[in-house]
C-alpha cells in the first residue's frame, strides 16, 4: 500500500527556484515537502550548470594567467603543466559541497525530502515513484497538499541532424567533464553557454570555432557590448563564424564533420568534439500537466502563469525555466520566494526590469535594464554615458584595460534605464546598478555617490557623470 502524507506545499524540483521556494514556505509556517528525481539536490544550476562551469572558468583563467600573464608581473613560473583530472576533481568537490549544503538547508528548515520522480495526480495530489535505494519503503508515495510548485527546470535543446551522442556531439553537461582537452572544439551557438565553455577549453589549449547563424553573438546583449566582446574573443584566439548555418554533422571514431552554409555557399568543417548550445527547453515531460489541466504554450512548451505564478489550475504554481522569461538561476530564486509568499497570502512579486544578466567570459559582461536598441525601439528619449576601463587606475594596475561601462538614462527625467558593463569584475559591479534601477535612481545619484579609489566601480561613476557631460576624465 502506498505511503500517504499531507503537506501545505509540495515543491517538485530542488534547483535554485525549488529549494528557495521550499525554504521560504517553511519560514512562513507552511508544512513543506520537496521532490527531487536526481541523486543530488540542487538542480541543473548546482550540478551541471552555473556552479561547475564557473569552477572550470576560474581554474582555466588561473592557468591562462600563469601561462601568458604572470611574467608581466615579474613572476616566473618555469615549466608549466596542467593536470586536467585534478581540475575536474576540484570542480566536482565544489559541486558536492554545495549540493550537500542544500540538503542541510532543507533539513534544517524541517522540509521533508523525497527522492523520486513526481507526477501530478490531480489538482491537489502528487504521486512519486521512489528512486531505487531510496529510504522510502514503498515504491509509490502519495502526497496530498494545498499547493504545488513546479520547479523542474530545463534541458538543452536537441537540433535535428545534430543529435547528442554524449561523446562527439555533446551538450553543455558533457562539455563540463571532458577527460582530455579537445584539439579542436566546435561550438554551435554563440550564446552565453557556448561562449563560456568555449572560453574554458580555449584557455586550456583547444582551438575553438563558434558557429552562429545570426549576425551577432550574444544577441540579447546591447549591440555595442556584443561587438566589443566579439572583438576581444577573436583577439584571444576564438574563431567566430557569424551568419552561418550548420546543416548537419556526421561522426566518426575520432571526429565530427559538419556541413556549414553561409550566403548560399556550403563548406565542411571538422573538429574533435562538437558542443551544441542553441538554447534550453522547459522540462515538462511526464509531469502529468495535461491530466491535471495545466495549460502550456504550444509553441514554446512553457507553462502559462498569472502574476502570482498560478497556472490554469489555481492550486498549482510554476516558476523558473518552466515559465516565460530569461532562464537564469537568480530569476528562478526570486520567483520561488514570490510564489511561496503568494501561497502564504502575502504580496509576492518580481521586478523583471531589474534582473541582471552575466556572461562569465573574460572580460566578464554584465547588464541590467534596457539596451540602447530597446530604448530606440520603444521610442524613449535617452542619453548615454560611457567610460573605458583603460581610464580606471585599478584596471590598469591589474593589466585589464579592455572594456567599458555604458549607462543609459532617460533624457528628460535622468532615471537610469539600463547599464551594460564589459570588463573586469563586471559580474560584481552590476549589483549596484540593479539596486539603482530597483529604487528608480538617476544617473546623477550614482555620479554624486562617492566611490572608493582605486576601484573598478569608479568607471561606473565616471559613466554616470558622462551622461551629464561632466566627467572629469572622459573626452
N, C-alpha and C positions, 0 to 999 in steps of 0.2 A: 504494500500500500504506500502511495506517495506521501512524503512528508509535507505538511502544510504549516505555513507561518503567516502571520498577519502583520503588515507594516503600514506606516503612514506614507512612506515614499520608498520606491524601488528605483534605483538608477542602473540602467543597462550600459555598461562600459565604464572603465576606470582610467580613462585618459585625463588630460588637463581640464576637460569640461566635466566629465563624470565624477571624478573624485572630489573636485572642488564643490560641485553641487551637493554631493553627499555630505561633506563636512559642514557646509553652510546650513543644510537642512537639519543636521543634528544639533548645531548651535542654536537653532530656532526652536528646539524642543520636539522635533519630529523623530519618530522611530524609523530608522533608515536601514536599508539593505542595498548592497552593490552586487552586481553580477558581472563576472569577467570570464570570457572564454579562454583567454591565454593563460599560460602558467604564471607569468609575471604580470603584476599590475602596472599601470602607467600608460597603457595605450601605445599608439604609434609614436607619439612625441618622445616618450622616455626610452622606448625600446628600439625603434628603427627609424627615428626621425630627428627631431631637434637636438636631443642630447648626444647621441653617438656621432652625428655629423659635426657638431661643434667641437666635440672632443678631438676628432680627427683633424678638423680645421686648425685647432690650436697646436696640435702636435706637428702637423705638416708645416705650419708657419714657423715654429721654432727651428725645424730642420732647414727650412729655406733661409732663415736669418743666419743660422750658423754657417751655412754653405756659401751664401752670397753677400752677407752684410756685416757680419761680426768684424771682419778685417777693417771696415771703415771706422770702427771704434777702437782699433788697436788691439783687438782680441784675436789671437792666432790659435786656431783650433787644430792645426795639424791635419793628419789624415782622418777624414770624417767618414763614419759608417752609419748605416741605417738598419735597425732591427725591426722589420715590419711586424713580426709576431708579437714583440713586446709592445709596440704601439697599439696593436689591436687588443692585446690583453688589458692595457691601461684603459682603453675605451670601454671594454666590456665591464671592467671593475667600476667605472663611473656609473654606467647604466645600472649595474647590480645594486650599488649603494643607494641610488635614488629611488629605484623601484621598491627596495626594502623600506625606505623612508615613507613611501606612500602607504604601504601596508601598516606600518606603525602608526601613521597619522589616522587612518581609518579605524584601526582597532582602539586607538586612544580616545576616539570620539564615540566608542560603543556602536560602531557600524558593523553589521553582520556582512561578511564577505562570502559569496557563493562562487565557486569556480566551476563554470559550465557554460553551455550555450543556451541563451534565453530566447524565448519566443512568446509573443503576445497571444494570450488565450482569451481575449475579450477586452473590454474597456477597463477592467479593474483586476486583471489577473495575469501573472507571468508564469510560464512553465519553463523549468530548467532541466536540461539533460546534464547531469553532473559529469565532470571530467573523470576519466579513468584515474584511479588513485586518489580521488578527492576524499576528504574526511566525511562527506555526506554518506549516509548509509543507503539511501535509496537513489535509484537512477533518475527518477523524476521528482522534482521538488516544485510544489505549487505555492506561489506567493499571492495572497490576497491583500490588496492595499488601496489607499485612497487615490494616490497619484503615481504616475510612472514618468521618468525622464529617460528619453532615448539619447544616448551619447556614444554611439558605436563608431564614430569617426569615418575615415575614408581609406581608399586603397588606390594605388597607381592605375592610371588608365592604360588599357591594352590597345595597341594600334594594329588594325588588320595588316598583315604582312610583316609585322614586327613583334610577333607574339613572344612573350618571355619564355626562355627555356631555363633560366636560372644559372646558366654557365657562360654562354657567349652573348646572348641578348638578355639584358638584366634590367630590373627595376632598381630604384634607389636602395631597397633593402639589401640586395646582393652587392651593390656598389659600396656599401659600408663595410664589407667583410671580405674583400679580395685577399687571397692568400699570397699572391705575388703582384708586383707592380706591372700593369699593362705597358707594353712598349708603345701602343697606340690605342687610346681610348676615344671612341666616337660617342658623341652625346647628341641625341635627338631632342631638341627643345632648349631654347635659350632663356628659360625662366629661372627663378631663384634656386631651385633644387639642382638643376643641371649645371648652373654656373658655380655653385658652392662645391659640389662633388667633383666637377671638372677641375676646380682650383686645387682641391686636395691632391689629386693624382698628378696634376701638372707639377706641383711643388716637389713631389716625391720622385719625379723623373719621367713621367709619361708624356708622350706627345698627345695633345688633346685637340680634337676637332669638334666644334659645336655647330650643328646644322639647325637653322631656324627658318621656318617658312615665311615668317613675317619680316618686314624691313627693319626691325629693331629688336634687340634683346630686351628682356625685362619690360614688356610692353605696358605694364601698369605704372611704371615709373614716370616721373617728369622727364620730358624728352631730352632736355639739356643734360640731366644727370645720366640718363641711359647712354647717351652718345659718349659722355666722358668715361663711363665705366667700360664701354666697348673699346675705346682707345687705349685705356690703361691695361685691360686684359690682353689685348693684342700685343702691347709693348712687353708684357710679361712672358709672352710666348704662346698664348692660346690662339688657335686658328678659329675664326668665326665666319661662317658662311651664311649670309642673310639672304632672304628671298629665295630659299632653296627648299624643295620638297624631297622627302625620302619616299620613293615609290615602293620600295620593298627591300628585303635583305635575305641572303642565303648564308647559312652557317656551314662551316666545315670543321674538321677536328681542331684546327689551330686559329681560325679567323672568321670574321664576318665580312661579307662583301655586300655593300649597299649600292643601290641604283638611285642616283640623285638626278633632279631636274631643276634647271634654272633658265628662265626665259625661253622655254621650249627645247633647250638643249640637255641631253642626257649624258651622264658620266658615271663611272664606277669609283667607289672609294672603299678600301679595305682597312680593317682595324682588328686588333686582338679581341676587344670586347666592345659591346655597344650598349650604352645606357640610354634607355628610352624614358624620357621625363617630360611628358607633354601635358601633365595635369593629373588630378585625382578625382575619384568619383565617390559619392556617398555610399557607405556600407549599410545597405538596407535589405540585402537578400536574406531570405529565411527568417526575417523578424516577425512575420505574420501581420504586416501592416494592412494588407488588403482585407484579411479576415476580420481584423479589428475595426476596419472602417477609416483608417488613417489615409488622408489624401496626399499624393505626391505630384510633383511637376513632371508631366510626361516627357518633356524634353531633357531636363537636367537630372531627373531622378531624385531631386531634393525634396525633403519633407516640408510641406507648407504649414506655417505657423502664424499666429497673430502677434500683437505687440507684447503679450505676456508669455510667449513661447508655447502656447497651447496649439495642438494640432486640431484637425477637424473633430477629434474626439476630446471633449473638454478635460478628461482625466489624464490624458496622455500628452506629454510635452516633448519637445525636441530641441537640441542645441548643437553648437559646434559645426563640424563639417557636414552634418546632415542637412543643414538649412542654408538659405542663401547668404552670401557674404564671403569675404576672404577666408580661406582655410588656414587660420592662424591659431596657435595654441592659446595665446593670451585672449583672443576673441572668444574662444570656447570657454575659458575660465570665467570671463566676465559674464557670459550668458548663463553659465552654470549657477553663479551666485544670484543673478537676476531671476532665473526660473525658480530656484528654491525659495527666494523671498516672495515671489508671486504666489507660490503654492501655500506659503505660510500666511498669506493675507497682507503682505507688505508691498509697497510700490516699487518693485524691482525693475530696473531698466538699464540699457546700454546706450551710450552716446557713440553712434557709428561714425560721426565726424571726427572723433578723437581716438582712432585706433591706429597705432603705429605699425609700420611695416619695416622689416630689416632684412638686408641681404648680407650674409657673413663672408663675402669675398674679402680680399684686401686690396685696396682700401674698402672699408665697410660702406654700405649705403643704408640710410635710414630716412623715413619720411612720415609725415602725418598731414592730413588735410588735403586740400585741392592742389592739383598740379597746375602749371601755367596753362596747359592745354585745356583743362577742365574749366578754368576761370574764363577763358576765351569763349568756349562753347556755351557757357551759361550767361554770357554777355555781362559779366561782373566787372565793373571798373576796378583796376588793381594797379598796385605799384610793386616793383621788385627791388630788393636789396640783396647784394651778394658780396661775399668776401672769400678770397682764396686762402687755403691753409699755408701757402708759401709765405704769407704775411704774418703768420702766428708764430711767435718765438718758441713756444713749446713744441710745435710741429717740426720746426727746423732743428731743434735740439734732438729730436727723435729721428730726424732724417726722413720724415714723411711730409713731403711738400705737395703731393698730388691732391687734387680735390678742392671743394669749396662748400660754403653754406649758402643756401638760397632761401630767402624769406619772401613770401607773397602776402601783401596786406591790402585790405580794401582801400581804394583811392580816396574815398570820402570819409570813412569812419576810422581808418587806420587799424581796424580789427584784423588780427592775423588769420589768414585763410589757409595757409599751408607753409610747411617748412621742409626743405629737402637738403640732405647732407650727404656728401660723398667724401670720405676722408677718414683719418684715424679716430677710433673710438666713437664713430657716428652712432653705433647702437646704444651707447650710454648717454650721449648728448641729446638724443631725441626725446628723452623723458621730460626735460624742461619744456620742450616745445609742445608736447602732448598736454602738459599741465596748463600751459598758456592758452591753448585752444579751448580746453575744458572750462577755463574761467573767463573766456571771452577777452583775453588780453590784447592790447595793441602793440604794434612794433615799438612804440615809444616806451611802453612798460619794460620791455626787455632791454632797450637801448639805455634806459636810466637805471637798470639794475646792475650793481657793481659785480663784476665777475673777477675771480682771482687771477693773478698774473704770476707766472706764465701758465696758461691752461689752453686746452683746445677750445673750451667754451667761449673764450674771448672772440673767436671767429664768428660765433652766433651773435654776440653783442655788436660786433662791427657790421654784420649784415643787417641787423635791425637798425643801426644808425644810418646805414646807406639807403634804407628805404626813404628816409627824410633828407637824403643828400647831405648828411652831416658827419659822415665817418671821418675820423682824423687821418686815417692812412689810405683809404680807398681812393683811387684816381677817378 
